[in-house]
Amino acid sequence: MIEYEFWNLSIDRSKSRGAVCHMLTQAAEYQGWELERLRKDPTGARTVRLRRKIIRMRSTL
């Protein structure tokens, strides 16, 4: 069974689309996060939910 950890972000409307895209690309490339959900509410604020797999080490003894 695959387990994930989640990171919820709230991004205000003052951030440009390009800045948000750059930030999410950096998180994906260097930290292993993937986009699960991005919502934009009527005020322009964005709610982002990122996830990444949890890799558990198993004992070989």
CHARMM-style PDB file with segment names, atoms N, HN, CA, C and O in Angstrom:
ATOM      1  N   MET     1       0.837  -1.179   0.000  1.00  0.00      PROA
ATOM      2  CA  MET     1       0.000   0.000   0.000  1.00  0.00      PROA
ATOM      3  C   MET     1       0.886   1.247   0.000  1.00  0.00      PROA
ATOM      4  O   MET     1       1.836   1.342   0.777  1.00  0.00      PROA
ATOM      5  N   ILE     2       0.576   2.175  -0.853  1.00  0.00      PROA
ATOM      6  HN  ILE     2      -0.196   2.099  -1.484  1.00  0.00      PROA
ATOM      7  CA  ILE     2       1.354   3.412  -0.967  1.00  0.00      PROA
ATOM      8  C   ILE     2       0.832   4.432   0.038  1.00  0.00      PROA
ATOM      9  O   ILE     2      -0.370   4.674   0.140  1.00  0.00      PROA
ATOM     10  N   GLU     3       1.765   5.020   0.774  1.00  0.00      PROA
ATOM     11  HN  GLU     3       2.742   4.823   0.692  1.00  0.00      PROA
ATOM     12  CA  GLU     3       1.415   6.078   1.721  1.00  0.00      PROA
ATOM     13  C   GLU     3       1.960   7.406   1.207  1.00  0.00      PROA
ATOM     14  O   GLU     3       3.031   7.465   0.604  1.00  0.00      PROA
ATOM     15  N   TYR     4       1.211   8.453   1.456  1.00  0.00      PROA
ATOM     16  HN  TYR     4       0.341   8.405   1.946  1.00  0.00      PROA
ATOM     17  CA  TYR     4       1.609   9.784   1.027  1.00  0.00      PROA
ATOM     18  C   TYR     4       1.646  10.733   2.214  1.00  0.00      PROA
ATOM     19  O   TYR     4       0.925  10.548   3.195  1.00  0.00      PROA
ATOM     20  N   GLU     5       2.490  11.746   2.113  1.00  0.00      PROA
ATOM     21  HN  GLU     5       3.076  11.896   1.317  1.00  0.00      PROA
ATOM     22  CA  GLU     5       2.421  12.871   3.034  1.00  0.00      PROA
ATOM     23  C   GLU     5       1.913  14.054   2.224  1.00  0.00      PROA
ATOM     24  O   GLU     5       2.142  14.129   1.017  1.00  0.00      PROA
ATOM     25  N   PHE     6       1.226  14.973   2.884  1.00  0.00      PROA
ATOM     26  HN  PHE     6       1.040  14.912   3.864  1.00  0.00      PROA
ATOM     27  CA  PHE     6       0.579  16.080   2.196  1.00  0.00      PROA
ATOM     28  C   PHE     6       1.088  17.416   2.707  1.00  0.00      PROA
ATOM     29  O   PHE     6       1.499  17.543   3.860  1.00  0.00      PROA
ATOM     30  N   TRP     7       1.052  18.402   1.834  1.00  0.00      PROA
ATOM     31  HN  TRP     7       0.718  18.299   0.897  1.00  0.00      PROA
ATOM     32  CA  TRP     7       1.461  19.766   2.163  1.00  0.00      PROA
ATOM     33  C   TRP     7       0.397  20.691   1.591  1.00  0.00      PROA
ATOM     34  O   TRP     7       0.237  20.791   0.374  1.00  0.00      PROA
ATOM     35  N   ASN     8      -0.331  21.369   2.478  1.00  0.00      PROA
ATOM     36  HN  ASN     8      -0.201  21.288   3.466  1.00  0.00      PROA
ATOM     37  CA  ASN     8      -1.380  22.302   2.072  1.00  0.00      PROA
ATOM     38  C   ASN     8      -0.838  23.720   2.103  1.00  0.00      PROA
ATOM     39  O   ASN     8      -0.265  24.160   3.100  1.00  0.00      PROA
ATOM     40  N   LEU     9      -1.029  24.431   0.993  1.00  0.00      PROA
ATOM     41  HN  LEU     9      -1.494  24.074   0.184  1.00  0.00      PROA
ATOM     42  CA  LEU     9      -0.549  25.807   0.865  1.00  0.00      PROA
ATOM     43  C   LEU     9      -1.706  26.735   0.550  1.00  0.00      PROA
ATOM     44  O   LEU     9      -2.634  26.361  -0.167  1.00  0.00      PROA
ATOM     45  N   SER    10      -1.654  27.924   1.076  1.00  0.00      PROA
ATOM     46  HN  SER    10      -0.900  28.228   1.659  1.00  0.00      PROA
ATOM     47  CA  SER    10      -2.581  28.985   0.696  1.00  0.00      PROA
ATOM     48  C   SER    10      -1.753  30.096   0.082  1.00  0.00      PROA
ATOM     49  O   SER    10      -0.826  30.611   0.707  1.00  0.00      PROA
ATOM     50  N   ILE    11      -2.088  30.463  -1.137  1.00  0.00      PROA
ATOM     51  HN  ILE    11      -2.841  30.045  -1.645  1.00  0.00      PROA
ATOM     52  CA  ILE    11      -1.331  31.481  -1.858  1.00  0.00      PROA
ATOM     53  C   ILE    11      -2.273  32.636  -2.157  1.00  0.00      PROA
ATOM     54  O   ILE    11      -3.326  32.444  -2.766  1.00  0.00      PROA
ATOM     55  N   ASP    12      -1.898  33.826  -1.733  1.00  0.00      PROA
ATOM     56  HN  ASP    12      -1.043  33.981  -1.238  1.00  0.00      PROA
ATOM     57  CA  ASP    12      -2.778  34.975  -1.936  1.00  0.00      PROA
ATOM     58  C   ASP    12      -2.769  35.437  -3.385  1.00  0.00      PROA
ATOM     59  O   ASP    12      -1.931  35.015  -4.182  1.00  0.00      PROA
ATOM     60  N   ARG    13      -3.695  36.292  -3.703  1.00  0.00      PROA
ATOM     61  HN  ARG    13      -4.375  36.635  -3.055  1.00  0.00      PROA
ATOM     62  CA  ARG    13      -3.889  36.709  -5.084  1.00  0.00      PROA
ATOM     63  C   ARG    13      -2.820  37.652  -5.600  1.00  0.00      PROA
ATOM     64  O   ARG    13      -2.769  37.925  -6.799  1.00  0.00      PROA
ATOM     65  N   SER    14      -1.969  38.155  -4.725  1.00  0.00      PROA
ATOM     66  HN  SER    14      -2.011  37.933  -3.751  1.00  0.00      PROA
ATOM     67  CA  SER    14      -0.928  39.084  -5.168  1.00  0.00      PROA
ATOM     68  C   SER    14       0.196  38.378  -5.936  1.00  0.00      PROA
ATOM     69  O   SER    14       0.943  39.032  -6.664  1.00  0.00      PROA
ATOM     70  N   LYS    15       0.327  37.075  -5.788  1.00  0.00      PROA
ATOM     71  HN  LYS    15      -0.280  36.543  -5.196  1.00  0.00      PROA
ATOM     72  CA  LYS    15       1.344  36.304  -6.518  1.00  0.00      PROA
ATOM     73  C   LYS    15       0.883  36.101  -7.962  1.00  0.00      PROA
ATOM     74  O   LYS    15      -0.278  35.776  -8.209  1.00  0.00      PROA
ATOM     75  N   SER    16       1.786  36.293  -8.895  1.00  0.00      PROA
ATOM     76  HN  SER    16       2.730  36.557  -8.694  1.00  0.00      PROA
ATOM     77  CA  SER    16       1.437  36.100 -10.301  1.00  0.00      PROA
ATOM     78  C   SER    16       1.366  34.608 -10.626  1.00  0.00      PROA
ATOM     79  O   SER    16       1.888  33.762  -9.900  1.00  0.00      PROA
ATOM     80  N   ARG    17       0.707  34.326 -11.731  1.00  0.00      PROA
ATOM     81  HN  ARG    17       0.283  35.014 -12.320  1.00  0.00      PROA
ATOM     82  CA  ARG    17       0.572  32.934 -12.171  1.00  0.00      PROA
ATOM     83  C   ARG    17       1.949  32.319 -12.436  1.00  0.00      PROA
ATOM     84  O   ARG    17       2.192  31.160 -12.099  1.00  0.00      PROA
ATOM     85  N   GLY    18       2.840  33.093 -13.037  1.00  0.00      PROA
ATOM     86  HN  GLY    18       2.643  34.035 -13.311  1.00  0.00      PROA
ATOM     87  CA  GLY    18       4.186  32.607 -13.314  1.00  0.00      PROA
ATOM     88  C   GLY    18       4.972  32.312 -12.051  1.00  0.00      PROA
ATOM     89  O   GLY    18       5.711  31.330 -11.992  1.00  0.00      PROA
ATOM     90  N   ALA    19       4.817  33.164 -11.031  1.00  0.00      PROA
ATOM     91  HN  ALA    19       4.217  33.963 -11.079  1.00  0.00      PROA
ATOM     92  CA  ALA    19       5.526  32.953  -9.760  1.00  0.00      PROA
ATOM     93  C   ALA    19       5.037  31.687  -9.066  1.00  0.00      PROA
ATOM     94  O   ALA    19       5.830  30.925  -8.512  1.00  0.00      PROA
ATOM     95  N   VAL    20       3.729  31.471  -9.101  1.00  0.00      PROA
ATOM     96  HN  VAL    20       3.085  32.090  -9.551  1.00  0.00      PROA
ATOM     97  CA  VAL    20       3.163  30.265  -8.488  1.00  0.00      PROA
ATOM     98  C   VAL    20       3.627  29.026  -9.251  1.00  0.00      PROA
ATOM     99  O   VAL    20       3.984  28.017  -8.642  1.00  0.00      PROA
ATOM    100  N   CYS    21       3.620  29.102 -10.571  1.00  0.00      PROA
ATOM    101  HN  CYS    21       3.329  29.921 -11.065  1.00  0.00      PROA
ATOM    102  CA  CYS    21       4.082  27.988 -11.394  1.00  0.00      PROA
ATOM    103  C   CYS    21       5.543  27.668 -11.100  1.00  0.00      PROA
ATOM    104  O   CYS    21       5.912  26.500 -10.978  1.00  0.00      PROA
ATOM    105  N   HSD    22       6.368  28.693 -10.987  1.00  0.00      PROA
ATOM    106  HN  HSD    22       6.068  29.642 -11.086  1.00  0.00      PROA
ATOM    107  CA  HSD    22       7.788  28.508 -10.688  1.00  0.00      PROA
ATOM    108  C   HSD    22       7.979  27.870  -9.314  1.00  0.00      PROA
ATOM    109  O   HSD    22       8.802  26.968  -9.160  1.00  0.00      PROA
ATOM    110  N   MET    23       7.229  28.328  -8.321  1.00  0.00      PROA
ATOM    111  HN  MET    23       6.561  29.061  -8.446  1.00  0.00      PROA
ATOM    112  CA  MET    23       7.333  27.787  -6.971  1.00  0.00      PROA
ATOM    113  C   MET    23       6.947  26.304  -6.939  1.00  0.00      PROA
ATOM    114  O   MET    23       7.633  25.496  -6.314  1.00  0.00      PROA
ATOM    115  N   LEU    24       5.843  25.948  -7.617  1.00  0.00      PROA
ATOM    116  HN  LEU    24       5.286  26.605  -8.125  1.00  0.00      PROA
ATOM    117  CA  LEU    24       5.391  24.561  -7.632  1.00  0.00      PROA
ATOM    118  C   LEU    24       6.347  23.672  -8.425  1.00  0.00      PROA
ATOM    119  O   LEU    24       6.550  22.510  -8.072  1.00  0.00      PROA
ATOM    120  N   THR    25       6.929  24.208  -9.486  1.00  0.00      PROA
ATOM    121  HN  THR    25       6.764  25.151  -9.772  1.00  0.00      PROA
ATOM    122  CA  THR    25       7.916  23.452 -10.266  1.00  0.00      PROA
ATOM    123  C   THR    25       9.156  23.164  -9.430  1.00  0.00      PROA
ATOM    124  O   THR    25       9.701  22.061  -9.481  1.00  0.00      PROA
ATOM    125  N   GLN    26       9.597  24.145  -8.666  1.00  0.00      PROA
ATOM    126  HN  GLN    26       9.153  25.041  -8.624  1.00  0.00      PROA
ATOM    127  CA  GLN    26      10.752  23.958  -7.781  1.00  0.00      PROA
ATOM    128  C   GLN    26      10.463  22.870  -6.736  1.00  0.00      PROA
ATOM    129  O   GLN    26      11.305  22.008  -6.486  1.00  0.00      PROA
ATOM    130  N   ALA    27       9.279  22.916  -6.132  1.00  0.00      PROA
ATOM    131  HN  ALA    27       8.595  23.617  -6.335  1.00  0.00      PROA
ATOM    132  CA  ALA    27       8.914  21.920  -5.118  1.00  0.00      PROA
ATOM    133  C   ALA    27       8.867  20.526  -5.729  1.00  0.00      PROA
ATOM    134  O   ALA    27       9.261  19.553  -5.087  1.00  0.00      PROA
ATOM    135  N   ALA    28       8.392  20.425  -6.956  1.00  0.00      PROA
ATOM    136  HN  ALA    28       8.072  21.216  -7.478  1.00  0.00      PROA
ATOM    137  CA  ALA    28       8.300  19.121  -7.611  1.00  0.00      PROA
ATOM    138  C   ALA    28       9.682  18.586  -7.980  1.00  0.00      PROA
ATOM    139  O   ALA    28       9.990  17.419  -7.743  1.00  0.00      PROA
ATOM    140  N   GLU    29      10.497  19.443  -8.555  1.00  0.00      PROA
ATOM    141  HN  GLU    29      10.246  20.392  -8.748  1.00  0.00      PROA
ATOM    142  CA  GLU    29      11.784  18.990  -9.063  1.00  0.00      PROA
ATOM    143  C   GLU    29      12.799  18.680  -7.973  1.00  0.00      PROA
ATOM    144  O   GLU    29      13.518  17.684  -8.056  1.00  0.00      PROA
ATOM    145  N   TYR    30      12.860  19.522  -6.959  1.00  0.00      PROA
ATOM    146  HN  TYR    30      12.276  20.331  -6.891  1.00  0.00      PROA
ATOM    147  CA  TYR    30      13.909  19.369  -5.956  1.00  0.00      PROA
ATOM    148  C   TYR    30      13.470  18.666  -4.674  1.00  0.00      PROA
ATOM    149  O   TYR    30      14.315  18.161  -3.934  1.00  0.00      PROA
ATOM    150  N   GLN    31      12.175  18.623  -4.397  1.00  0.00      PROA
ATOM    151  HN  GLN    31      11.489  19.033  -4.998  1.00  0.00      PROA
ATOM    152  CA  GLN    31      11.717  18.018  -3.150  1.00  0.00      PROA
ATOM    153  C   GLN    31      10.809  16.818  -3.359  1.00  0.00      PROA
ATOM    154  O   GLN    31      10.422  16.168  -2.388  1.00  0.00      PROA
ATOM    155  N   GLY    32      10.461  16.506  -4.602  1.00  0.00      PROA
ATOM    156  HN  GLY    32      10.776  17.034  -5.391  1.00  0.00      PROA
ATOM    157  CA  GLY    32       9.681  15.314  -4.887  1.00  0.00      PROA
ATOM    158  C   GLY    32       8.175  15.454  -4.719  1.00  0.00      PROA
ATOM    159  O   GLY    32       7.472  14.444  -4.682  1.00  0.00      PROA
ATOM    160  N   TRP    33       7.663  16.666  -4.618  1.00  0.00      PROA
ATOM    161  HN  TRP    33       8.234  17.487  -4.649  1.00  0.00      PROA
ATOM    162  CA  TRP    33       6.227  16.870  -4.460  1.00  0.00      PROA
ATOM    163  C   TRP    33       5.530  16.782  -5.807  1.00  0.00      PROA
ATOM    164  O   TRP    33       6.122  17.108  -6.837  1.00  0.00      PROA
ATOM    165  N   GLU    34       4.285  16.347  -5.806  1.00  0.00      PROA
ATOM    166  HN  GLU    34       3.805  16.082  -4.970  1.00  0.00      PROA
ATOM    167  CA  GLU    34       3.457  16.368  -7.008  1.00  0.00      PROA
ATOM    168  C   GLU    34       2.138  17.049  -6.669  1.00  0.00      PROA
ATOM    169  O   GLU    34       1.659  16.978  -5.537  1.00  0.00      PROA
ATOM    170  N   LEU    35       1.567  17.700  -7.653  1.00  0.00      PROA
ATOM    171  HN  LEU    35       1.956  17.758  -8.572  1.00  0.00      PROA
ATOM    172  CA  LEU    35       0.337  18.456  -7.454  1.00  0.00      PROA
ATOM    173  C   LEU    35      -0.844  17.497  -7.369  1.00  0.00      PROA
ATOM    174  O   LEU    35      -1.077  16.708  -8.285  1.00  0.00      PROA
ATOM    175  N   GLU    36      -1.583  17.567  -6.275  1.00  0.00      PROA
ATOM    176  HN  GLU    36      -1.394  18.208  -5.531  1.00  0.00      PROA
ATOM    177  CA  GLU    36      -2.794  16.769  -6.154  1.00  0.00      PROA
ATOM    178  C   GLU    36      -4.022  17.621  -6.486  1.00  0.00      PROA
ATOM    179  O   GLU    36      -4.930  17.162  -7.180  1.00  0.00      PROA
ATOM    180  N   ARG    37      -4.047  18.850  -5.994  1.00  0.00      PROA
ATOM    181  HN  ARG    37      -3.310  19.223  -5.431  1.00  0.00      PROA
ATOM    182  CA  ARG    37      -5.226  19.703  -6.210  1.00  0.00      PROA
ATOM    183  C   ARG    37      -4.817  21.166  -6.172  1.00  0.00      PROA
ATOM    184  O   ARG    37      -3.980  21.572  -5.366  1.00  0.00      PROA
ATOM    185  N   LEU    38      -5.421  21.950  -7.056  1.00  0.00      PROA
ATOM    186  HN  LEU    38      -6.101  21.620  -7.711  1.00  0.00      PROA
ATOM    187  CA  LEU    38      -5.247  23.396  -7.034  1.00  0.00      PROA
ATOM    188  C   LEU    38      -6.623  24.008  -7.240  1.00  0.00      PROA
ATOM    189  O   LEU    38      -7.290  23.744  -8.240  1.00  0.00      PROA
ATOM    190  N   ARG    39      -7.031  24.813  -6.300  1.00  0.00      PROA
ATOM    191  HN  ARG    39      -6.489  25.028  -5.487  1.00  0.00      PROA
ATOM    192  CA  ARG    39      -8.329  25.487  -6.381  1.00  0.00      PROA
ATOM    193  C   ARG    39      -8.125  26.981  -6.301  1.00  0.00      PROA
ATOM    194  O   ARG    39      -7.273  27.473  -5.561  1.00  0.00      PROA
ATOM    195  N   LYS    40      -8.921  27.693  -7.074  1.00  0.00      PROA
ATOM    196  HN  LYS    40      -9.613  27.293  -7.675  1.00  0.00      PROA
ATOM    197  CA  LYS    40      -8.887  29.145  -7.043  1.00  0.00      PROA
ATOM    198  C   LYS    40     -10.276  29.621  -6.660  1.00  0.00      PROA
ATOM    199  O   LYS    40     -11.249  29.337  -7.359  1.00  0.00      PROA
ATOM    200  N   ASP    41     -10.372  30.348  -5.550  1.00  0.00      PROA
ATOM    201  HN  ASP    41      -9.582  30.579  -4.983  1.00  0.00      PROA
ATOM    202  CA  ASP    41     -11.686  30.800  -5.106  1.00  0.00      PROA
ATOM    203  C   ASP    41     -12.057  32.125  -5.789  1.00  0.00      PROA
ATOM    204  O   ASP    41     -11.217  32.725  -6.458  1.00  0.00      PROA
ATOM    205  N   PRO    42     -13.287  32.579  -5.632  1.00  0.00      PROA
ATOM    206  CA  PRO    42     -13.749  33.797  -6.318  1.00  0.00      PROA
ATOM    207  C   PRO    42     -12.941  35.064  -5.991  1.00  0.00      PROA
ATOM    208  O   PRO    42     -12.926  36.003  -6.787  1.00  0.00      PROA
ATOM    209  N   THR    43     -12.277  35.098  -4.840  1.00  0.00      PROA
ATOM    210  HN  THR    43     -12.289  34.335  -4.193  1.00  0.00      PROA
ATOM    211  CA  THR    43     -11.467  36.269  -4.492  1.00  0.00      PROA
ATOM    212  C   THR    43     -10.112  36.254  -5.185  1.00  0.00      PROA
ATOM    213  O   THR    43      -9.408  37.264  -5.173  1.00  0.00      PROA
ATOM    214  N   GLY    44      -9.732  35.131  -5.787  1.00  0.00      PROA
ATOM    215  HN  GLY    44     -10.304  34.311  -5.796  1.00  0.00      PROA
ATOM    216  CA  GLY    44      -8.457  35.014  -6.479  1.00  0.00      PROA
ATOM    217  C   GLY    44      -7.392  34.274  -5.701  1.00  0.00      PROA
ATOM    218  O   GLY    44      -6.319  34.001  -6.239  1.00  0.00      PROA
ATOM    219  N   ALA    45      -7.657  33.942  -4.450  1.00  0.00      PROA
ATOM    220  HN  ALA    45      -8.528  34.164  -4.013  1.00  0.00      PROA
ATOM    221  CA  ALA    45      -6.687  33.195  -3.644  1.00  0.00      PROA
ATOM    222  C   ALA    45      -6.649  31.743  -4.124  1.00  0.00      PROA
ATOM    223  O   ALA    45      -7.662  31.183  -4.544  1.00  0.00      PROA
ATOM    224  N   ARG    46      -5.462  31.155  -4.053  1.00  0.00      PROA
ATOM    225  HN  ARG    46      -4.640  31.610  -3.712  1.00  0.00      PROA
ATOM    226  CA  ARG    46      -5.296  29.770  -4.486  1.00  0.00      PROA
ATOM    227  C   ARG    46      -5.060  28.878  -3.275  1.00  0.00      PROA
ATOM    228  O   ARG    46      -4.354  29.253  -2.339  1.00  0.00      PROA
ATOM    229  N   THR    47      -5.658  27.696  -3.307  1.00  0.00      PROA
ATOM    230  HN  THR    47      -6.231  27.391  -4.067  1.00  0.00      PROA
ATOM    231  CA  THR    47      -5.402  26.668  -2.311  1.00  0.00      PROA
ATOM    232  C   THR    47      -4.782  25.489  -3.046  1.00  0.00      PROA
ATOM    233  O   THR    47      -5.374  24.943  -3.978  1.00  0.00      PROA
ATOM    234  N   VAL    48      -3.576  25.098  -2.616  1.00  0.00      PROA
ATOM    235  HN  VAL    48      -3.095  25.541  -1.859  1.00  0.00      PROA
ATOM    236  CA  VAL    48      -2.821  24.056  -3.297  1.00  0.00      PROA
ATOM    237  C   VAL    48      -2.602  22.907  -2.326  1.00  0.00      PROA
ATOM    238  O   VAL    48      -2.305  23.122  -1.151  1.00  0.00      PROA
ATOM    239  N   ARG    49      -2.751  21.687  -2.825  1.00  0.00      PROA
ATOM    240  HN  ARG    49      -2.992  21.513  -3.780  1.00  0.00      PROA
ATOM    241  CA  ARG    49      -2.440  20.503  -2.033  1.00  0.00      PROA
ATOM    242  C   ARG    49      -1.431  19.671  -2.815  1.00  0.00      PROA
ATOM    243  O   ARG    49      -1.708  19.203  -3.920  1.00  0.00      PROA
ATOM    244  N   LEU    50      -0.246  19.497  -2.213  1.00  0.00      PROA
ATOM    245  HN  LEU    50      -0.021  19.877  -1.315  1.00  0.00      PROA
ATOM    246  CA  LEU    50       0.815  18.711  -2.813  1.00  0.00      PROA
ATOM    247  C   LEU    50       0.955  17.405  -2.053  1.00  0.00      PROA
ATOM    248  O   LEU    50       0.603  17.324  -0.876  1.00  0.00      PROA
ATOM    249  N   ARG    51       1.465  16.390  -2.722  1.00  0.00      PROA
ATOM    250  HN  ARG    51       1.750  16.456  -3.678  1.00  0.00      PROA
ATOM    251  CA  ARG    51       1.694  15.114  -2.046  1.00  0.00      PROA
ATOM    252  C   ARG    51       2.999  14.499  -2.530  1.00  0.00      PROA
ATOM    253  O   ARG    51       3.472  14.794  -3.627  1.00  0.00      PROA
ATOM    254  N   ARG    52       3.574  13.639  -1.691  1.00  0.00      PROA
ATOM    255  HN  ARG    52       3.189  13.399  -0.799  1.00  0.00      PROA
ATOM    256  CA  ARG    52       4.727  12.847  -2.096  1.00  0.00      PROA
ATOM    257  C   ARG    52       4.699  11.529  -1.356  1.00  0.00      PROA
ATOM    258  O   ARG    52       4.156  11.421  -0.257  1.00  0.00      PROA
ATOM    259  N   LYS    53       5.295  10.529  -1.978  1.00  0.00      PROA
ATOM    260  HN  LYS    53       5.737  10.616  -2.871  1.00  0.00      PROA
ATOM    261  CA  LYS    53       5.285   9.184  -1.409  1.00  0.00      PROA
ATOM    262  C   LYS    53       6.183   9.126  -0.188  1.00  0.00      PROA
ATOM    263  O   LYS    53       7.233   9.767  -0.131  1.00  0.00      PROA
ATOM    264  N   ILE    54       5.746   8.340   0.787  1.00  0.00      PROA
ATOM    265  HN  ILE    54       4.893   7.820   0.740  1.00  0.00      PROA
ATOM    266  CA  ILE    54       6.564   8.041   1.957  1.00  0.00      PROA
ATOM    267  C   ILE    54       7.225   6.702   1.691  1.00  0.00      PROA
ATOM    268  O   ILE    54       6.548   5.704   1.443  1.00  0.00      PROA
ATOM    269  N   ILE    55       8.537   6.681   1.742  1.00  0.00      PROA
ATOM    270  HN  ILE    55       9.087   7.491   1.943  1.00  0.00      PROA
ATOM    271  CA  ILE    55       9.279   5.442   1.502  1.00  0.00      PROA
ATOM    272  C   ILE    55       9.747   4.925   2.853  1.00  0.00      PROA
ATOM    273  O   ILE    55      10.544   5.568   3.536  1.00  0.00      PROA
ATOM    274  N   ARG    56       9.253   3.779   3.224  1.00  0.00      PROA
ATOM    275  HN  ARG    56       8.605   3.256   2.670  1.00  0.00      PROA
ATOM    276  CA  ARG    56       9.610   3.167   4.513  1.00  0.00      PROA
ATOM    277  C   ARG    56      10.657   2.085   4.307  1.00  0.00      PROA
ATOM    278  O   ARG    56      10.547   1.256   3.404  1.00  0.00      PROA
ATOM    279  N   MET    57      11.655   2.107   5.146  1.00  0.00      PROA
ATOM    280  HN  MET    57      11.744   2.780   5.880  1.00  0.00      PROA
ATOM    281  CA  MET    57      12.692   1.087   5.107  1.00  0.00      PROA
ATOM    282  C   MET    57      12.222  -0.117   5.915  1.00  0.00      PROA
ATOM    283  O   MET    57      11.713   0.029   7.026  1.00  0.00      PROA
ATOM    284  N   ARG    58      12.396  -1.288   5.357  1.00  0.00      PROA
ATOM    285  HN  ARG    58      12.811  -1.407   4.454  1.00  0.00      PROA
ATOM    286  CA  ARG    58      12.026  -2.514   6.080  1.00  0.00      PROA
ATOM    287  C   ARG    58      13.296  -3.215   6.570  1.00  0.00      PROA
ATOM    288  O   ARG    58      14.322  -3.236   5.890  1.00  0.00      PROA
ATOM    289  N   SER    59      13.193  -3.768   7.736  1.00  0.00      PROA
ATOM    290  HN  SER    59      12.360  -3.750   8.289  1.00  0.00      PROA
ATOM    291  CA  SER    59      14.308  -4.496   8.304  1.00  0.00      PROA
ATOM    292  C   SER    59      14.522  -5.801   7.543  1.00  0.00      PROA
ATOM    293  O   SER    59      13.557  -6.477   7.187  1.00  0.00      PROA
ATOM    294  N   THR    60      15.775  -6.157   7.294  1.00  0.00      PROA
ATOM    295  HN  THR    60      16.560  -5.608   7.583  1.00  0.00      PROA
ATOM    296  CA  THR    60      16.095  -7.399   6.573  1.00  0.00      PROA
ATOM    297  C   THR    60      16.479  -8.519   7.528  1.00  0.00      PROA
ATOM    298  O   THR    60      16.851  -9.607   7.089  1.00  0.00      PROA
ATOM    299  N   LEU    61      16.392  -8.267   8.816  1.00  0.00      PROA
ATOM    300  HN  LEU    61      16.089  -7.383   9.173  1.00  0.00      PROA
ATOM    301  CA  LEU    61      16.750  -9.306   9.797  1.00  0.00      PROA
ATOM    302  C   LEU    61      15.646 -10.257  10.058  1.00  0.00      PROA
ATOM    303  OT1 LEU    61      15.802 -11.180  10.858  1.00  0.00      PROA
TER     304      LEU     61
END
